[in-house]
Amino acid sequence: MKRFLINISLILMITIVLVGCGKKQAPMDLYDSIQQRGKLVVGIENNIQPFSFKGPDGKPQGFEIDIAKQIAKAILTDENAVEYVIVEPATRISMLNSGKADMLIATMTITKSRANVVDFSEPYYYAGQTILVKRNSKIKTFTDLNNKRVGVTFGTTAIEGIKTVAPGAQIQGFKTYQEAYNALKADNIDAFASDDTILLGYSINDANVKILQQRYTQEPYGIAFRKGTESERAIDIVNSTINIMKSNGTMTKLKSRWFKPSEIK
């Protein structure tokens, strides 16, 4: 009888262990993962002045870098608790969804199609699409782009915009903004279409190119997260941070630091 009871006890113990092992623990949400890791991992671009670019010391700096620091301060109470990973427009969503970044702060326009695959924060900036041309170009308006070679960057909304304002344009795609700019400089295209914020840096650093004053879209920039409930708590904190920055003057202060008065939106 004693041996029988011992055997039953052993069976019960083994059953409890097996059942416990079979249970899947609920995965941590993004907020918990960030807290456990002790830092944010943010996807950024590294050549979009003044939004995000390499400073003289080789470290990222710019308007979006300052926003990342404010978010790190809100979540981790340390604005320097950020690891930056470089992304390109064509691959940034796949990098986010593969877990290589917690969020993207990368001049990313909020669109319905993108909102099907990622979740967005509240807008933190409004841009507008226009074109970059050589200073001696005869292109003065968007209608002048018809029958002209217009460069766009894969993974951006520029292609849809150009089709709307100049359906006769000959659109050529490039992997990066820099490749499109290089093609313009080499006379392989007649114009480079993108957000004015993207083109601004090139016009600042190159007196031989200029941006058209007209804008043909409004582009709200948002911070992108992996879609689903895992991101909800982090998004709530980010939205709260953005709204506080807007209400207490921090956002205006950051814009004044990086933009000329005529460029602030």
C-alpha positions as CSV (number, residue, x, y, z in Angstrom):
1,M,0.0,0.0,0.0
2,K,2.8,2.4,0.9
3,R,4.6,1.7,-2.4
4,F,1.3,2.2,-4.2
5,L,0.9,5.7,-2.6
6,I,4.5,6.6,-3.5
7,N,3.9,5.6,-7.1
8,I,0.7,7.7,-7.3
9,S,2.6,10.7,-5.8
10,L,5.4,10.3,-8.3
11,I,2.8,10.1,-11.2
12,L,1.1,13.3,-9.9
13,M,4.4,15.2,-9.6
14,I,5.4,14.2,-13.1
15,T,2.0,15.2,-14.5
16,I,2.2,18.6,-12.8
17,V,5.7,19.2,-14.2
18,L,4.6,18.1,-17.7
19,V,1.5,20.3,-17.7
20,G,3.6,23.2,-16.4
21,C,6.2,22.7,-19.2
22,G,3.4,22.6,-21.8
23,K,2.0,26.0,-20.9
24,K,3.3,28.8,-23.0
25,Q,4.1,32.0,-21.1
26,A,2.4,35.1,-22.6
27,P,5.1,37.0,-24.5
28,M,6.2,40.3,-23.1
29,D,4.8,43.4,-24.7
30,L,7.1,46.0,-26.3
31,Y,7.1,48.2,-23.2
32,D,8.2,45.3,-20.9
33,S,10.9,44.2,-23.4
34,I,12.3,47.7,-23.5
35,Q,12.3,47.9,-19.7
36,Q,14.0,44.5,-19.4
37,R,16.6,45.5,-22.0
38,G,17.2,48.9,-20.5
39,K,17.3,50.8,-23.8
40,L,15.3,51.6,-26.9
41,V,16.3,50.3,-30.3
42,V,15.3,52.9,-32.9
43,G,15.4,52.7,-36.6
44,I,16.7,55.9,-38.2
45,E,18.1,57.3,-41.4
46,N,21.6,58.6,-41.4
47,N,21.7,61.2,-44.2
48,I,18.5,63.3,-43.9
49,Q,19.7,66.7,-42.6
50,P,18.3,68.2,-40.4
51,F,16.2,65.2,-39.3
52,S,18.7,62.5,-38.8
53,F,22.3,62.6,-39.9
54,K,25.9,62.0,-38.7
55,G,27.4,64.8,-36.7
56,P,31.1,65.8,-36.7
57,D,31.7,63.2,-34.0
58,G,30.2,60.4,-36.2
59,K,27.2,60.1,-33.8
60,P,23.5,60.5,-35.0
61,Q,22.0,64.0,-34.5
62,G,19.0,65.9,-35.7
63,F,15.4,66.6,-35.0
64,E,14.3,63.0,-35.0
65,I,17.2,62.0,-32.8
66,D,16.1,64.6,-30.2
67,I,12.6,63.1,-30.4
68,A,14.0,59.6,-29.7
69,K,15.8,61.0,-26.7
70,Q,12.6,62.4,-25.3
71,I,10.9,59.1,-25.7
72,A,13.7,57.3,-24.0
73,K,13.5,59.8,-21.2
74,A,9.7,59.1,-20.8
75,I,10.0,55.3,-20.9
76,L,13.4,54.7,-19.2
77,T,14.1,58.1,-17.5
78,D,17.3,58.3,-19.5
79,E,17.5,60.2,-22.8
80,N,20.7,58.4,-23.7
81,A,19.3,54.9,-23.3
82,V,18.9,54.5,-27.1
83,E,20.6,52.3,-29.6
84,Y,20.2,53.5,-33.2
85,V,20.0,51.2,-36.2
86,I,20.2,52.6,-39.8
87,V,17.3,51.9,-42.1
88,E,16.5,52.6,-45.7
89,P,13.0,53.4,-47.1
90,A,12.7,50.2,-49.1
91,T,13.5,47.9,-46.2
92,R,12.6,49.8,-43.0
93,I,9.2,48.1,-42.4
94,S,10.7,44.6,-42.9
95,M,13.5,45.5,-40.4
96,L,10.9,46.7,-37.9
97,N,8.7,43.6,-38.3
98,S,11.6,41.3,-38.0
99,G,12.4,42.7,-34.6
100,K,15.6,44.6,-35.5
101,A,14.1,47.8,-34.1
102,D,11.4,48.7,-31.5
103,M,10.2,51.6,-33.5
104,L,11.0,53.7,-36.6
105,I,11.6,57.4,-36.4
106,A,12.6,57.9,-40.0
107,T,10.7,60.6,-41.9
108,M,7.9,58.1,-42.4
109,T,4.6,59.3,-43.8
110,I,1.4,57.9,-42.2
111,T,-0.6,56.3,-45.0
112,K,-3.6,53.9,-45.1
113,S,-1.6,51.2,-46.9
114,R,1.2,51.4,-44.4
115,A,-1.2,51.4,-41.5
116,N,-2.3,47.9,-42.7
117,V,1.1,46.5,-41.8
118,V,2.4,48.8,-39.0
119,D,0.9,50.9,-36.2
120,F,1.6,54.6,-36.1
121,S,1.9,57.2,-33.3
122,E,0.4,60.6,-33.5
123,P,2.1,62.9,-36.2
124,Y,5.1,64.8,-34.9
125,Y,5.8,66.7,-38.2
126,Y,4.0,67.7,-41.4
127,A,6.0,67.7,-44.6
128,G,5.0,68.3,-48.2
129,Q,6.2,66.7,-51.5
130,T,8.1,68.7,-54.1
131,I,11.0,68.3,-56.4
132,L,14.7,69.0,-56.4
133,V,16.3,70.3,-59.7
134,K,19.5,71.8,-60.8
135,R,19.7,75.5,-60.3
136,N,19.7,76.2,-64.1
137,S,16.8,73.8,-64.8
138,K,14.0,75.0,-67.0
139,I,11.5,73.1,-64.8
140,K,9.5,75.7,-63.0
141,T,6.2,74.0,-62.2
142,F,5.0,70.4,-61.7
143,T,3.4,70.3,-65.1
144,D,6.9,70.8,-66.6
145,L,7.7,67.3,-65.3
146,N,5.6,65.7,-68.1
147,N,7.9,63.8,-70.5
148,K,10.8,64.5,-68.1
149,R,12.8,61.9,-66.2
150,V,11.8,62.0,-62.5
151,G,13.7,60.1,-59.8
152,V,11.9,58.6,-56.8
153,T,13.1,56.4,-54.0
154,F,11.6,52.9,-53.6
155,G,9.5,52.5,-50.5
156,T,8.3,56.2,-50.4
157,T,5.0,57.9,-51.3
158,A,6.7,60.0,-54.0
159,I,5.7,57.8,-56.9
160,E,2.0,58.2,-56.2
161,G,2.3,62.0,-55.9
162,I,4.2,62.4,-59.2
163,K,1.6,60.3,-61.0
164,T,-1.1,62.7,-59.8
165,V,0.6,66.0,-60.7
166,A,2.5,64.9,-63.8
167,P,1.0,61.7,-65.3
168,G,3.3,62.0,-68.3
169,A,6.5,61.9,-66.2
170,Q,9.1,59.2,-66.9
171,I,9.5,57.8,-63.4
172,Q,12.8,56.1,-62.4
173,G,13.2,54.3,-59.0
174,F,16.3,54.3,-56.8
175,K,17.1,52.3,-53.7
176,T,18.3,55.3,-51.6
177,Y,17.8,59.1,-51.6
178,Q,21.5,59.5,-52.2
179,E,21.4,57.4,-55.4
180,A,18.6,59.6,-56.7
181,Y,20.5,62.8,-55.8
182,N,23.6,61.4,-57.5
183,A,21.6,60.6,-60.6
184,L,20.3,64.2,-60.7
185,K,23.9,65.5,-60.4
186,A,25.0,63.2,-63.2
187,D,22.1,64.4,-65.5
188,N,20.7,60.9,-65.6
189,I,17.4,62.3,-64.4
190,D,15.8,65.8,-64.7
191,A,14.3,66.1,-61.2
192,F,14.3,64.3,-57.9
193,A,10.8,64.0,-56.2
194,S,10.5,63.5,-52.5
195,D,9.4,65.2,-49.3
196,D,10.6,68.7,-48.9
197,T,12.3,67.6,-45.6
198,I,14.4,65.1,-47.5
199,L,15.4,67.5,-50.2
200,L,16.1,70.3,-47.8
201,G,19.5,68.8,-46.7
202,Y,20.7,68.5,-50.3
203,S,19.8,72.2,-51.1
204,I,21.5,73.3,-47.8
205,N,24.7,71.6,-48.8
206,D,24.7,72.1,-52.6
207,A,24.3,75.6,-54.1
208,N,23.9,74.1,-57.5
209,V,20.5,72.6,-56.8
210,K,17.2,74.1,-55.7
211,I,13.8,73.1,-54.4
212,L,10.6,74.2,-56.1
213,Q,8.5,76.4,-53.7
214,Q,5.3,74.6,-54.5
215,R,4.1,71.5,-52.5
216,Y,1.6,69.0,-54.0
217,T,0.9,66.9,-50.9
218,Q,0.8,67.0,-47.1
219,E,2.8,64.3,-45.4
220,P,2.2,63.6,-41.7
221,Y,5.2,61.9,-40.2
222,G,4.6,59.3,-37.5
223,I,6.6,56.8,-35.5
224,A,6.0,53.3,-36.7
225,F,5.6,50.2,-34.5
226,R,5.0,46.5,-35.1
227,K,1.3,46.0,-35.5
228,G,-0.7,44.4,-32.7
229,T,-1.4,44.5,-29.0
230,E,2.3,44.1,-28.1
231,S,2.9,47.7,-29.1
232,E,-0.2,49.3,-27.5
233,R,1.3,50.3,-24.2
234,A,4.5,51.8,-25.8
235,I,2.4,53.7,-28.4
236,D,0.2,55.2,-25.6
237,I,3.4,56.5,-23.9
238,V,4.9,57.8,-27.1
239,N,1.6,59.6,-28.0
240,S,1.5,61.1,-24.6
241,T,5.1,62.2,-24.9
242,I,4.4,63.8,-28.3
243,N,1.4,65.7,-27.0
244,I,3.2,66.9,-23.9
245,M,6.1,68.1,-26.2
246,K,3.6,70.0,-28.3
247,S,1.8,71.6,-25.3
248,N,4.8,72.6,-23.2
249,G,6.8,74.1,-26.0
250,T,9.4,71.4,-26.3
251,M,8.5,70.5,-29.8
252,T,8.7,74.1,-30.9
253,K,12.1,74.5,-29.2
254,L,13.4,71.4,-31.0
255,K,12.1,72.6,-34.4
256,S,13.7,76.0,-33.8
257,R,17.0,74.3,-33.0
258,W,17.1,72.4,-36.4
259,F,15.0,74.5,-38.8
260,K,15.0,78.0,-40.1
261,P,11.8,79.9,-39.3
262,S,10.5,79.6,-42.8
263,E,10.9,75.8,-42.6
264,I,9.0,75.2,-39.4
265,K,5.7,73.3,-39.7
